[in-house]
Amino acid sequence: MARRKATVSPNAHLYVVNNFYTMPDGRTIVKDETIKIDGEHGGKFKFLQHVVRTDNAIEWIDCFEIRSGVMCAWRSFRPNRIKPLPRTRKKKTV
């Protein structure tokens, strides 16, 4: 049997995909970072990518939902729903 040719989606050129997202406050979220989403009670998500559609300027983030420490569902959200992440605290020196 002959090998199948790899096909490319005809709309692939319409999407810009980044493995990071810079929040309005200047904080950068990178791939595999744990985040929380506003309106999702008690859920944690692992950031995957930030996607922008160039023809109509719609943007979203793709995440995996984490339950009991296991990635289980792929979800997409608008970037404005990301909750502000707490900064890591440094120990006080005495």
HTML snippet that shows the backbone in 3Dmol.js (N, CA, C, O; Angstrom):
<script src="https://3Dmol.org/build/3Dmol-min.js"></script>
<div id="view" style="width:600px;height:400px;position:relative"></div>
<script>
const pdb = `
ATOM      1  N   MET A   1       0.830  -1.184   0.000  1.00  0.00           N
ATOM      2  CA  MET A   1       0.000   0.000   0.000  1.00  0.00           C
ATOM      3  C   MET A   1       0.877   1.251   0.000  1.00  0.00           C
ATOM      4  O   MET A   1       1.959   1.268   0.588  1.00  0.00           O
ATOM      5  N   ALA A   2       0.411   2.252  -0.642  1.00  0.00           N
ATOM      6  CA  ALA A   2       1.132   3.515  -0.711  1.00  0.00           C
ATOM      7  C   ALA A   2       0.886   4.335   0.554  1.00  0.00           C
ATOM      8  O   ALA A   2      -0.170   4.232   1.178  1.00  0.00           O
ATOM      9  N   ARG A   3       1.863   5.138   0.918  1.00  0.00           N
ATOM     10  CA  ARG A   3       1.721   6.000   2.093  1.00  0.00           C
ATOM     11  C   ARG A   3       0.814   7.175   1.760  1.00  0.00           C
ATOM     12  O   ARG A   3       0.820   7.694   0.644  1.00  0.00           O
ATOM     13  N   ARG A   4       0.045   7.574   2.743  1.00  0.00           N
ATOM     14  CA  ARG A   4      -0.824   8.744   2.549  1.00  0.00           C
ATOM     15  C   ARG A   4      -0.002  10.018   2.651  1.00  0.00           C
ATOM     16  O   ARG A   4       0.949  10.095   3.429  1.00  0.00           O
ATOM     17  N   LYS A   5      -0.374  11.005   1.867  1.00  0.00           N
ATOM     18  CA  LYS A   5       0.301  12.290   1.924  1.00  0.00           C
ATOM     19  C   LYS A   5      -0.213  13.071   3.125  1.00  0.00           C
ATOM     20  O   LYS A   5      -1.394  13.011   3.466  1.00  0.00           O
ATOM     21  N   ALA A   6       0.688  13.798   3.754  1.00  0.00           N
ATOM     22  CA  ALA A   6       0.291  14.644   4.877  1.00  0.00           C
ATOM     23  C   ALA A   6      -0.520  15.815   4.337  1.00  0.00           C
ATOM     24  O   ALA A   6      -0.125  16.460   3.365  1.00  0.00           O
ATOM     25  N   THR A   7      -1.649  16.083   4.969  1.00  0.00           N
ATOM     26  CA  THR A   7      -2.490  17.185   4.518  1.00  0.00           C
ATOM     27  C   THR A   7      -2.401  18.340   5.498  1.00  0.00           C
ATOM     28  O   THR A   7      -2.218  18.130   6.698  1.00  0.00           O
ATOM     29  N   VAL A   8      -2.528  19.521   5.007  1.00  0.00           N
ATOM     30  CA  VAL A   8      -2.519  20.729   5.809  1.00  0.00           C
ATOM     31  C   VAL A   8      -3.895  21.355   5.703  1.00  0.00           C
ATOM     32  O   VAL A   8      -4.459  21.456   4.614  1.00  0.00           O
ATOM     33  N   SER A   9      -4.434  21.775   6.841  1.00  0.00           N
ATOM     34  CA  SER A   9      -5.741  22.411   6.848  1.00  0.00           C
ATOM     35  C   SER A   9      -5.716  23.671   5.976  1.00  0.00           C
ATOM     36  O   SER A   9      -4.751  24.432   6.044  1.00  0.00           O
ATOM     37  N   PRO A  10      -6.746  23.913   5.162  1.00  0.00           N
ATOM     38  CA  PRO A  10      -6.736  25.102   4.303  1.00  0.00           C
ATOM     39  C   PRO A  10      -6.781  26.406   5.091  1.00  0.00           C
ATOM     40  O   PRO A  10      -6.440  27.459   4.554  1.00  0.00           O
ATOM     41  N   ASN A  11      -7.195  26.355   6.355  1.00  0.00           N
ATOM     42  CA  ASN A  11      -7.261  27.564   7.174  1.00  0.00           C
ATOM     43  C   ASN A  11      -6.095  27.681   8.147  1.00  0.00           C
ATOM     44  O   ASN A  11      -6.145  28.512   9.054  1.00  0.00           O
ATOM     45  N   ALA A  12      -5.054  26.879   7.991  1.00  0.00           N
ATOM     46  CA  ALA A  12      -3.933  26.891   8.927  1.00  0.00           C
ATOM     47  C   ALA A  12      -3.229  28.242   8.966  1.00  0.00           C
ATOM     48  O   ALA A  12      -2.695  28.619  10.010  1.00  0.00           O
ATOM     49  N   HIS A  13      -3.214  28.971   7.874  1.00  0.00           N
ATOM     50  CA  HIS A  13      -2.540  30.266   7.838  1.00  0.00           C
ATOM     51  C   HIS A  13      -3.302  31.349   8.608  1.00  0.00           C
ATOM     52  O   HIS A  13      -2.760  32.433   8.821  1.00  0.00           O
ATOM     53  N   LEU A  14      -4.526  31.089   9.023  1.00  0.00           N
ATOM     54  CA  LEU A  14      -5.327  32.089   9.742  1.00  0.00           C
ATOM     55  C   LEU A  14      -5.012  32.142  11.238  1.00  0.00           C
ATOM     56  O   LEU A  14      -5.438  33.080  11.912  1.00  0.00           O
ATOM     57  N   TYR A  15      -4.286  31.173  11.771  1.00  0.00           N
ATOM     58  CA  TYR A  15      -4.056  31.085  13.203  1.00  0.00           C
ATOM     59  C   TYR A  15      -2.601  31.359  13.551  1.00  0.00           C
ATOM     60  O   TYR A  15      -1.684  30.853  12.903  1.00  0.00           O
ATOM     61  N   VAL A  16      -2.404  32.182  14.601  1.00  0.00           N
ATOM     62  CA  VAL A  16      -1.078  32.427  15.155  1.00  0.00           C
ATOM     63  C   VAL A  16      -1.067  31.760  16.518  1.00  0.00           C
ATOM     64  O   VAL A  16      -1.851  32.123  17.395  1.00  0.00           O
ATOM     65  N   VAL A  17      -0.180  30.783  16.704  1.00  0.00           N
ATOM     66  CA  VAL A  17      -0.133  29.999  17.930  1.00  0.00           C
ATOM     67  C   VAL A  17       1.164  30.311  18.671  1.00  0.00           C
ATOM     68  O   VAL A  17       2.250  30.239  18.095  1.00  0.00           O
ATOM     69  N   ASN A  18       1.040  30.665  19.973  1.00  0.00           N
ATOM     70  CA  ASN A  18       2.196  30.956  20.827  1.00  0.00           C
ATOM     71  C   ASN A  18       2.167  30.032  22.032  1.00  0.00           C
ATOM     72  O   ASN A  18       1.094  29.668  22.511  1.00  0.00           O
ATOM     73  N   ASN A  19       3.342  29.651  22.526  1.00  0.00           N
ATOM     74  CA  ASN A  19       3.441  28.813  23.723  1.00  0.00           C
ATOM     75  C   ASN A  19       3.544  29.649  24.983  1.00  0.00           C
ATOM     76  O   ASN A  19       3.897  29.126  26.040  1.00  0.00           O
ATOM     77  N   PHE A  20       3.243  30.936  24.894  1.00  0.00           N
ATOM     78  CA  PHE A  20       3.266  31.827  26.054  1.00  0.00           C
ATOM     79  C   PHE A  20       2.151  32.855  25.899  1.00  0.00           C
ATOM     80  O   PHE A  20       1.623  33.057  24.805  1.00  0.00           O
ATOM     81  N   TYR A  21       1.802  33.499  27.007  1.00  0.00           N
ATOM     82  CA  TYR A  21       0.826  34.588  26.976  1.00  0.00           C
ATOM     83  C   TYR A  21       1.269  35.635  27.980  1.00  0.00           C
ATOM     84  O   TYR A  21       1.566  35.300  29.127  1.00  0.00           O
ATOM     85  N   THR A  22       1.321  36.894  27.574  1.00  0.00           N
ATOM     86  CA  THR A  22       1.694  37.977  28.461  1.00  0.00           C
ATOM     87  C   THR A  22       0.424  38.664  28.932  1.00  0.00           C
ATOM     88  O   THR A  22      -0.346  39.188  28.127  1.00  0.00           O
ATOM     89  N   MET A  23       0.208  38.660  30.257  1.00  0.00           N
ATOM     90  CA  MET A  23      -0.982  39.273  30.845  1.00  0.00           C
ATOM     91  C   MET A  23      -0.836  40.793  30.819  1.00  0.00           C
ATOM     92  O   MET A  23       0.275  41.305  30.680  1.00  0.00           O
ATOM     93  N   PRO A  24      -1.956  41.522  30.954  1.00  0.00           N
ATOM     94  CA  PRO A  24      -1.888  42.994  30.921  1.00  0.00           C
ATOM     95  C   PRO A  24      -0.987  43.603  32.001  1.00  0.00           C
ATOM     96  O   PRO A  24      -0.460  44.701  31.817  1.00  0.00           O
ATOM     97  N   ASP A  25      -0.806  42.896  33.131  1.00  0.00           N
ATOM     98  CA  ASP A  25       0.060  43.424  34.194  1.00  0.00           C
ATOM     99  C   ASP A  25       1.538  43.131  33.943  1.00  0.00           C
ATOM    100  O   ASP A  25       2.382  43.499  34.760  1.00  0.00           O
ATOM    101  N   GLY A  26       1.865  42.476  32.829  1.00  0.00           N
ATOM    102  CA  GLY A  26       3.244  42.212  32.471  1.00  0.00           C
ATOM    103  C   GLY A  26       3.733  40.816  32.799  1.00  0.00           C
ATOM    104  O   GLY A  26       4.824  40.435  32.374  1.00  0.00           O
ATOM    105  N   ARG A  27       2.967  40.053  33.534  1.00  0.00           N
ATOM    106  CA  ARG A  27       3.361  38.681  33.892  1.00  0.00           C
ATOM    107  C   ARG A  27       3.209  37.772  32.679  1.00  0.00           C
ATOM    108  O   ARG A  27       2.222  37.868  31.950  1.00  0.00           O
ATOM    109  N   THR A  28       4.173  36.898  32.462  1.00  0.00           N
ATOM    110  CA  THR A  28       4.145  35.991  31.326  1.00  0.00           C
ATOM    111  C   THR A  28       3.836  34.584  31.806  1.00  0.00           C
ATOM    112  O   THR A  28       4.459  34.085  32.744  1.00  0.00           O
ATOM    113  N   ILE A  29       2.873  33.951  31.157  1.00  0.00           N
ATOM    114  CA  ILE A  29       2.512  32.566  31.442  1.00  0.00           C
ATOM    115  C   ILE A  29       3.116  31.714  30.331  1.00  0.00           C
ATOM    116  O   ILE A  29       2.924  31.997  29.149  1.00  0.00           O
ATOM    117  N   VAL A  30       3.839  30.678  30.714  1.00  0.00           N
ATOM    118  CA  VAL A  30       4.489  29.818  29.730  1.00  0.00           C
ATOM    119  C   VAL A  30       3.810  28.457  29.705  1.00  0.00           C
ATOM    120  O   VAL A  30       2.997  28.140  30.574  1.00  0.00           O
ATOM    121  N   LYS A  31       4.148  27.663  28.710  1.00  0.00           N
ATOM    122  CA  LYS A  31       3.554  26.338  28.532  1.00  0.00           C
ATOM    123  C   LYS A  31       3.787  25.477  29.776  1.00  0.00           C
ATOM    124  O   LYS A  31       4.858  25.526  30.382  1.00  0.00           O
ATOM    125  N   ASP A  32       2.774  24.688  30.150  1.00  0.00           N
ATOM    126  CA  ASP A  32       2.779  23.764  31.294  1.00  0.00           C
ATOM    127  C   ASP A  32       2.746  24.462  32.650  1.00  0.00           C
ATOM    128  O   ASP A  32       3.000  23.817  33.667  1.00  0.00           O
ATOM    129  N   GLU A  33       2.445  25.751  32.697  1.00  0.00           N
ATOM    130  CA  GLU A  33       2.308  26.446  33.969  1.00  0.00           C
ATOM    131  C   GLU A  33       0.879  26.265  34.477  1.00  0.00           C
ATOM    132  O   GLU A  33      -0.066  26.297  33.689  1.00  0.00           O
ATOM    133  N   THR A  34       0.716  26.075  35.784  1.00  0.00           N
ATOM    134  CA  THR A  34      -0.607  25.892  36.372  1.00  0.00           C
ATOM    135  C   THR A  34      -1.253  27.251  36.590  1.00  0.00           C
ATOM    136  O   THR A  34      -0.643  28.159  37.153  1.00  0.00           O
ATOM    137  N   ILE A  35      -2.515  27.379  36.131  1.00  0.00           N
ATOM    138  CA  ILE A  35      -3.255  28.637  36.263  1.00  0.00           C
ATOM    139  C   ILE A  35      -4.646  28.336  36.800  1.00  0.00           C
ATOM    140  O   ILE A  35      -5.062  27.181  36.876  1.00  0.00           O
ATOM    141  N   LYS A  36      -5.353  29.391  37.169  1.00  0.00           N
ATOM    142  CA  LYS A  36      -6.757  29.287  37.559  1.00  0.00           C
ATOM    143  C   LYS A  36      -7.576  30.160  36.623  1.00  0.00           C
ATOM    144  O   LYS A  36      -7.082  31.148  36.079  1.00  0.00           O
ATOM    145  N   ILE A  37      -8.844  29.778  36.442  1.00  0.00           N
ATOM    146  CA  ILE A  37      -9.738  30.498  35.541  1.00  0.00           C
ATOM    147  C   ILE A  37     -10.901  31.060  36.350  1.00  0.00           C
ATOM    148  O   ILE A  37     -11.500  30.352  37.160  1.00  0.00           O
ATOM    149  N   ASP A  38     -11.219  32.330  36.129  1.00  0.00           N
ATOM    150  CA  ASP A  38     -12.329  32.979  36.815  1.00  0.00           C
ATOM    151  C   ASP A  38     -13.645  32.351  36.370  1.00  0.00           C
ATOM    152  O   ASP A  38     -13.892  32.208  35.173  1.00  0.00           O
ATOM    153  N   GLY A  39     -14.488  31.976  37.325  1.00  0.00           N
ATOM    154  CA  GLY A  39     -15.782  31.383  37.028  1.00  0.00           C
ATOM    155  C   GLY A  39     -15.771  29.867  37.027  1.00  0.00           C
ATOM    156  O   GLY A  39     -16.830  29.249  36.915  1.00  0.00           O
ATOM    157  N   GLU A  40     -14.599  29.248  37.150  1.00  0.00           N
ATOM    158  CA  GLU A  40     -14.481  27.789  37.232  1.00  0.00           C
ATOM    159  C   GLU A  40     -14.145  27.448  38.670  1.00  0.00           C
ATOM    160  O   GLU A  40     -13.008  27.629  39.106  1.00  0.00           O
ATOM    161  N   HIS A  41     -15.117  26.962  39.400  1.00  0.00           N
ATOM    162  CA  HIS A  41     -14.975  26.738  40.834  1.00  0.00           C
ATOM    163  C   HIS A  41     -13.987  25.617  41.135  1.00  0.00           C
ATOM    164  O   HIS A  41     -14.175  24.477  40.710  1.00  0.00           O
ATOM    165  N   GLY A  42     -12.931  25.957  41.873  1.00  0.00           N
ATOM    166  CA  GLY A  42     -11.993  24.962  42.371  1.00  0.00           C
ATOM    167  C   GLY A  42     -11.144  24.286  41.334  1.00  0.00           C
ATOM    168  O   GLY A  42     -10.440  23.330  41.660  1.00  0.00           O
ATOM    169  N   GLY A  43     -11.174  24.731  40.105  1.00  0.00           N
ATOM    170  CA  GLY A  43     -10.429  24.043  39.057  1.00  0.00           C
ATOM    171  C   GLY A  43      -9.053  24.624  38.833  1.00  0.00           C
ATOM    172  O   GLY A  43      -8.853  25.836  38.916  1.00  0.00           O
ATOM    173  N   LYS A  44      -8.103  23.745  38.549  1.00  0.00           N
ATOM    174  CA  LYS A  44      -6.776  24.169  38.132  1.00  0.00           C
ATOM    175  C   LYS A  44      -6.580  23.709  36.701  1.00  0.00           C
ATOM    176  O   LYS A  44      -7.109  22.681  36.279  1.00  0.00           O
ATOM    177  N   PHE A  45      -5.816  24.486  35.972  1.00  0.00           N
ATOM    178  CA  PHE A  45      -5.605  24.204  34.563  1.00  0.00           C
ATOM    179  C   PHE A  45      -4.125  24.336  34.237  1.00  0.00           C
ATOM    180  O   PHE A  45      -3.418  25.143  34.840  1.00  0.00           O
ATOM    181  N   LYS A  46      -3.663  23.540  33.279  1.00  0.00           N
ATOM    182  CA  LYS A  46      -2.293  23.617  32.807  1.00  0.00           C
ATOM    183  C   LYS A  46      -2.323  24.308  31.446  1.00  0.00           C
ATOM    184  O   LYS A  46      -2.938  23.814  30.502  1.00  0.00           O
ATOM    185  N   PHE A  47      -1.652  25.458  31.358  1.00  0.00           N
ATOM    186  CA  PHE A  47      -1.636  26.272  30.147  1.00  0.00           C
ATOM    187  C   PHE A  47      -0.936  25.513  29.023  1.00  0.00           C
ATOM    188  O   PHE A  47       0.128  24.929  29.227  1.00  0.00           O
ATOM    189  N   LEU A  48      -1.542  25.526  27.833  1.00  0.00           N
ATOM    190  CA  LEU A  48      -0.962  24.838  26.686  1.00  0.00           C
ATOM    191  C   LEU A  48      -0.496  25.831  25.620  1.00  0.00           C
ATOM    192  O   LEU A  48       0.670  25.818  25.225  1.00  0.00           O
ATOM    193  N   GLN A  49      -1.426  26.710  25.146  1.00  0.00           N
ATOM    194  CA  GLN A  49      -1.054  27.650  24.089  1.00  0.00           C
ATOM    195  C   GLN A  49      -2.033  28.815  24.021  1.00  0.00           C
ATOM    196  O   GLN A  49      -3.162  28.732  24.505  1.00  0.00           O
ATOM    197  N   HIS A  50      -1.572  29.898  23.410  1.00  0.00           N
ATOM    198  CA  HIS A  50      -2.393  31.085  23.164  1.00  0.00           C
ATOM    199  C   HIS A  50      -2.578  31.179  21.654  1.00  0.00           C
ATOM    200  O   HIS A  50      -1.602  31.162  20.905  1.00  0.00           O
ATOM    201  N   VAL A  51      -3.827  31.279  21.208  1.00  0.00           N
ATOM    202  CA  VAL A  51      -4.136  31.267  19.777  1.00  0.00           C
ATOM    203  C   VAL A  51      -4.860  32.560  19.410  1.00  0.00           C
ATOM    204  O   VAL A  51      -5.763  33.004  20.118  1.00  0.00           O
ATOM    205  N   VAL A  52      -4.447  33.160  18.287  1.00  0.00           N
ATOM    206  CA  VAL A  52      -5.103  34.359  17.753  1.00  0.00           C
ATOM    207  C   VAL A  52      -5.480  34.063  16.313  1.00  0.00           C
ATOM    208  O   VAL A  52      -4.654  33.614  15.519  1.00  0.00           O
ATOM    209  N   ARG A  53      -6.742  34.322  15.987  1.00  0.00           N
ATOM    210  CA  ARG A  53      -7.187  34.178  14.607  1.00  0.00           C
ATOM    211  C   ARG A  53      -6.995  35.526  13.929  1.00  0.00           C
ATOM    212  O   ARG A  53      -7.519  36.535  14.402  1.00  0.00           O
ATOM    213  N   THR A  54      -6.260  35.558  12.841  1.00  0.00           N
ATOM    214  CA  THR A  54      -5.837  36.828  12.243  1.00  0.00           C
ATOM    215  C   THR A  54      -6.922  37.547  11.461  1.00  0.00           C
ATOM    216  O   THR A  54      -6.889  38.775  11.375  1.00  0.00           O
ATOM    217  N   ASP A  55      -7.879  36.837  10.892  1.00  0.00           N
ATOM    218  CA  ASP A  55      -8.872  37.519  10.061  1.00  0.00           C
ATOM    219  C   ASP A  55      -9.928  38.263  10.871  1.00  0.00           C
ATOM    220  O   ASP A  55     -10.496  39.232  10.369  1.00  0.00           O
ATOM    221  N   ASN A  56     -10.212  37.844  12.109  1.00  0.00           N
ATOM    222  CA  ASN A  56     -11.221  38.544  12.907  1.00  0.00           C
ATOM    223  C   ASN A  56     -10.733  38.916  14.311  1.00  0.00           C
ATOM    224  O   ASN A  56     -11.522  39.396  15.126  1.00  0.00           O
ATOM    225  N   ALA A  57      -9.451  38.704  14.603  1.00  0.00           N
ATOM    226  CA  ALA A  57      -8.795  39.121  15.853  1.00  0.00           C
ATOM    227  C   ALA A  57      -9.411  38.487  17.104  1.00  0.00           C
ATOM    228  O   ALA A  57      -9.356  39.087  18.178  1.00  0.00           O
ATOM    229  N   ILE A  58      -9.987  37.309  16.992  1.00  0.00           N
ATOM    230  CA  ILE A  58     -10.482  36.592  18.163  1.00  0.00           C
ATOM    231  C   ILE A  58      -9.319  35.805  18.754  1.00  0.00           C
ATOM    232  O   ILE A  58      -8.545  35.189  18.021  1.00  0.00           O
ATOM    233  N   GLU A  59      -9.197  35.825  20.089  1.00  0.00           N
ATOM    234  CA  GLU A  59      -8.114  35.109  20.734  1.00  0.00           C
ATOM    235  C   GLU A  59      -8.637  34.249  21.868  1.00  0.00           C
ATOM    236  O   GLU A  59      -9.662  34.563  22.473  1.00  0.00           O
ATOM    237  N   TRP A  60      -7.935  33.170  22.153  1.00  0.00           N
ATOM    238  CA  TRP A  60      -8.291  32.273  23.250  1.00  0.00           C
ATOM    239  C   TRP A  60      -7.048  31.543  23.712  1.00  0.00           C
ATOM    240  O   TRP A  60      -6.016  31.550  23.042  1.00  0.00           O
ATOM    241  N   ILE A  61      -7.168  30.904  24.885  1.00  0.00           N
ATOM    242  CA  ILE A  61      -6.092  30.067  25.392  1.00  0.00           C
ATOM    243  C   ILE A  61      -6.605  28.640  25.482  1.00  0.00           C
ATOM    244  O   ILE A  61      -7.770  28.410  25.807  1.00  0.00           O
ATOM    245  N   ASP A  62      -5.740  27.692  25.198  1.00  0.00           N
ATOM    246  CA  ASP A  62      -6.064  26.275  25.325  1.00  0.00           C
ATOM    247  C   ASP A  62      -5.377  25.744  26.576  1.00  0.00           C
ATOM    248  O   ASP A  62      -4.204  26.022  26.824  1.00  0.00           O
ATOM    249  N   CYS A  63      -6.130  24.974  27.362  1.00  0.00           N
ATOM    250  CA  CYS A  63      -5.617  24.438  28.624  1.00  0.00           C
ATOM    251  C   CYS A  63      -6.064  22.996  28.791  1.00  0.00           C
ATOM    252  O   CYS A  63      -7.011  22.543  28.147  1.00  0.00           O
ATOM    253  N   PHE A  64      -5.364  22.279  29.669  1.00  0.00           N
ATOM    254  CA  PHE A  64      -5.819  20.973  30.117  1.00  0.00           C
ATOM    255  C   PHE A  64      -6.317  21.129  31.541  1.00  0.00           C
ATOM    256  O   PHE A  64      -5.645  21.740  32.371  1.00  0.00           O
ATOM    257  N   GLU A  65      -7.495  20.581  31.832  1.00  0.00           N
ATOM    258  CA  GLU A  65      -8.037  20.610  33.182  1.00  0.00           C
ATOM    259  C   GLU A  65      -7.310  19.563  34.019  1.00  0.00           C
ATOM    260  O   GLU A  65      -7.045  18.457  33.548  1.00  0.00           O
ATOM    261  N   ILE A  66      -6.988  19.918  35.265  1.00  0.00           N
ATOM    262  CA  ILE A  66      -6.290  19.003  36.161  1.00  0.00           C
ATOM    263  C   ILE A  66      -7.246  18.564  37.260  1.00  0.00           C
ATOM    264  O   ILE A  66      -7.798  19.397  37.979  1.00  0.00           O
ATOM    265  N   ARG A  67      -7.440  17.263  37.387  1.00  0.00           N
ATOM    266  CA  ARG A  67      -8.255  16.695  38.471  1.00  0.00           C
ATOM    267  C   ARG A  67      -7.447  15.608  39.153  1.00  0.00           C
ATOM    268  O   ARG A  67      -6.964  14.683  38.499  1.00  0.00           O
ATOM    269  N   SER A  68      -7.301  15.715  40.447  1.00  0.00           N
ATOM    270  CA  SER A  68      -6.529  14.761  41.256  1.00  0.00           C
ATOM    271  C   SER A  68      -5.110  14.601  40.727  1.00  0.00           C
ATOM    272  O   SER A  68      -4.549  13.506  40.764  1.00  0.00           O
ATOM    273  N   GLY A  69      -4.535  15.684  40.237  1.00  0.00           N
ATOM    274  CA  GLY A  69      -3.171  15.672  39.747  1.00  0.00           C
ATOM    275  C   GLY A  69      -2.986  15.093  38.358  1.00  0.00           C
ATOM    276  O   GLY A  69      -1.851  14.934  37.907  1.00  0.00           O
ATOM    277  N   VAL A  70      -4.086  14.770  37.659  1.00  0.00           N
ATOM    278  CA  VAL A  70      -4.014  14.166  36.337  1.00  0.00           C
ATOM    279  C   VAL A  70      -4.689  15.095  35.326  1.00  0.00           C
ATOM    280  O   VAL A  70      -5.770  15.622  35.587  1.00  0.00           O
ATOM    281  N   MET A  71      -4.045  15.294  34.168  1.00  0.00           N
ATOM    282  CA  MET A  71      -4.658  16.099  33.110  1.00  0.00           C
ATOM    283  C   MET A  71      -5.764  15.277  32.470  1.00  0.00           C
ATOM    284  O   MET A  71      -5.537  14.146  32.040  1.00  0.00           O
ATOM    285  N   CYS A  72      -6.990  15.860  32.406  1.00  0.00           N
ATOM    286  CA  CYS A  72      -8.103  15.034  31.938  1.00  0.00           C
ATOM    287  C   CYS A  72      -8.883  15.622  30.765  1.00  0.00           C
ATOM    288  O   CYS A  72      -9.327  14.857  29.908  1.00  0.00           O
ATOM    289  N   ALA A  73      -9.069  16.916  30.683  1.00  0.00           N
ATOM    290  CA  ALA A  73      -9.919  17.462  29.628  1.00  0.00           C
ATOM    291  C   ALA A  73      -9.264  18.695  29.005  1.00  0.00           C
ATOM    292  O   ALA A  73      -8.646  19.501  29.700  1.00  0.00           O
ATOM    293  N   TRP A  74      -9.406  18.827  27.701  1.00  0.00           N
ATOM    294  CA  TRP A  74      -8.894  19.988  26.982  1.00  0.00           C
ATOM    295  C   TRP A  74      -9.990  21.038  26.979  1.00  0.00           C
ATOM    296  O   TRP A  74     -11.108  20.768  26.540  1.00  0.00           O
ATOM    297  N   ARG A  75      -9.679  22.244  27.469  1.00  0.00           N
ATOM    298  CA  ARG A  75     -10.655  23.327  27.528  1.00  0.00           C
ATOM    299  C   ARG A  75     -10.052  24.585  26.903  1.00  0.00           C
ATOM    300  O   ARG A  75      -8.833  24.748  26.868  1.00  0.00           O
ATOM    301  N   SER A  76     -10.913  25.464  26.414  1.00  0.00           N
ATOM    302  CA  SER A  76     -10.485  26.740  25.840  1.00  0.00           C
ATOM    303  C   SER A  76     -11.231  27.869  26.526  1.00  0.00           C
ATOM    304  O   SER A  76     -12.425  27.755  26.804  1.00  0.00           O
ATOM    305  N   PHE A  77     -10.521  28.967  26.799  1.00  0.00           N
ATOM    306  CA  PHE A  77     -11.086  30.123  27.495  1.00  0.00           C
ATOM    307  C   PHE A  77     -10.574  31.406  26.871  1.00  0.00           C
ATOM    308  O   PHE A  77      -9.542  31.418  26.200  1.00  0.00           O
ATOM    309  N   ARG A  78     -11.306  32.486  27.100  1.00  0.00           N
ATOM    310  CA  ARG A  78     -10.843  33.810  26.716  1.00  0.00           C
ATOM    311  C   ARG A  78      -9.727  34.219  27.687  1.00  0.00           C
ATOM    312  O   ARG A  78      -9.794  33.878  28.867  1.00  0.00           O
ATOM    313  N   PRO A  79      -8.719  34.932  27.222  1.00  0.00           N
ATOM    314  CA  PRO A  79      -7.609  35.314  28.100  1.00  0.00           C
ATOM    315  C   PRO A  79      -8.001  36.226  29.252  1.00  0.00           C
ATOM    316  O   PRO A  79      -7.307  36.251  30.269  1.00  0.00           O
ATOM    317  N   ASN A  80      -9.096  36.979  29.125  1.00  0.00           N
ATOM    318  CA  ASN A  80      -9.488  37.874  30.218  1.00  0.00           C
ATOM    319  C   ASN A  80     -10.058  37.119  31.423  1.00  0.00           C
ATOM    320  O   ASN A  80     -10.321  37.736  32.455  1.00  0.00           O
ATOM    321  N   ARG A  81     -10.255  35.807  31.317  1.00  0.00           N
ATOM    322  CA  ARG A  81     -10.772  35.015  32.434  1.00  0.00           C
ATOM    323  C   ARG A  81      -9.674  34.439  33.319  1.00  0.00           C
ATOM    324  O   ARG A  81      -9.975  33.801  34.329  1.00  0.00           O
ATOM    325  N   ILE A  82      -8.406  34.650  32.963  1.00  0.00           N
ATOM    326  CA  ILE A  82      -7.312  34.153  33.790  1.00  0.00           C
ATOM    327  C   ILE A  82      -7.264  34.969  35.067  1.00  0.00           C
ATOM    328  O   ILE A  82      -7.237  36.199  35.028  1.00  0.00           O
ATOM    329  N   LYS A  83      -7.254  34.267  36.217  1.00  0.00           N
ATOM    330  CA  LYS A  83      -7.163  34.967  37.495  1.00  0.00           C
ATOM    331  C   LYS A  83      -5.730  35.442  37.699  1.00  0.00           C
ATOM    332  O   LYS A  83      -4.781  34.797  37.253  1.00  0.00           O
ATOM    333  N   PRO A  84      -5.584  36.580  38.380  1.00  0.00           N
ATOM    334  CA  PRO A  84      -4.226  37.030  38.699  1.00  0.00           C
ATOM    335  C   PRO A  84      -3.519  35.957  39.536  1.00  0.00           C
ATOM    336  O   PRO A  84      -4.059  35.477  40.533  1.00  0.00           O
ATOM    337  N   LEU A  85      -2.336  35.601  39.126  1.00  0.00           N
ATOM    338  CA  LEU A  85      -1.597  34.544  39.805  1.00  0.00           C
ATOM    339  C   LEU A  85      -0.785  35.131  40.949  1.00  0.00           C
ATOM    340  O   LEU A  85      -0.188  36.197  40.795  1.00  0.00           O
ATOM    341  N   PRO A  86      -0.751  34.462  42.083  1.00  0.00           N
ATOM    342  CA  PRO A  86       0.063  34.982  43.185  1.00  0.00           C
ATOM    343  C   PRO A  86       1.545  34.843  42.855  1.00  0.00           C
ATOM    344  O   PRO A  86       1.976  33.842  42.282  1.00  0.00           O
ATOM    345  N   ARG A  87       2.300  35.841  43.219  1.00  0.00           N
ATOM    346  CA  ARG A  87       3.748  35.795  43.011  1.00  0.00           C
ATOM    347  C   ARG A  87       4.360  34.868  44.050  1.00  0.00           C
ATOM    348  O   ARG A  87       3.832  34.732  45.153  1.00  0.00           O
ATOM    349  N   THR A  88       5.450  34.244  43.708  1.00  0.00           N
ATOM    350  CA  THR A  88       6.116  33.366  44.669  1.00  0.00           C
ATOM    351  C   THR A  88       6.766  34.227  45.754  1.00  0.00           C
ATOM    352  O   THR A  88       7.403  35.242  45.473  1.00  0.00           O
ATOM    353  N   ARG A  89       6.589  33.796  46.975  1.00  0.00           N
ATOM    354  CA  ARG A  89       7.141  34.538  48.109  1.00  0.00           C
ATOM    355  C   ARG A  89       8.555  34.056  48.411  1.00  0.00           C
ATOM    356  O   ARG A  89       8.881  32.879  48.262  1.00  0.00           O
ATOM    357  N   LYS A  90       9.364  34.987  48.832  1.00  0.00           N
ATOM    358  CA  LYS A  90      10.728  34.657  49.260  1.00  0.00           C
ATOM    359  C   LYS A  90      10.769  34.638  50.769  1.00  0.00           C
ATOM    360  O   LYS A  90      10.059  35.395  51.431  1.00  0.00           O
ATOM    361  N   LYS A  91      11.604  33.771  51.311  1.00  0.00           N
ATOM    362  CA  LYS A  91      11.729  33.709  52.767  1.00  0.00           C
ATOM    363  C   LYS A  91      12.378  34.973  53.299  1.00  0.00           C
ATOM    364  O   LYS A  91      13.272  35.546  52.677  1.00  0.00           O
ATOM    365  N   LYS A  92      11.908  35.393  54.462  1.00  0.00           N
ATOM    366  CA  LYS A  92      12.476  36.570  55.096  1.00  0.00           C
ATOM    367  C   LYS A  92      13.820  36.199  55.727  1.00  0.00           C
ATOM    368  O   LYS A  92      13.967  35.139  56.337  1.00  0.00           O
ATOM    369  N   THR A  93      14.776  37.079  55.569  1.00  0.00           N
ATOM    370  CA  THR A  93      16.066  36.861  56.219  1.00  0.00           C
ATOM    371  C   THR A  93      16.082  37.628  57.515  1.00  0.00           C
ATOM    372  O   THR A  93      15.745  38.811  57.554  1.00  0.00           O
ATOM    373  N   VAL A  94      16.470  36.961  58.565  1.00  0.00           N
ATOM    374  CA  VAL A  94      16.458  37.583  59.893  1.00  0.00           C
ATOM    375  C   VAL A  94      17.841  38.027  60.278  1.00  0.00           C
ATOM    376  O   VAL A  94      18.033  38.574  61.364  1.00  0.00           O
TER     377      VAL A  94
END
`;
const viewer = $3Dmol.createViewer("view");
viewer.addModel(pdb, "pdb");
viewer.setStyle({}, {cartoon: {color: "spectrum"}});
viewer.zoomTo();
viewer.render();
</script>
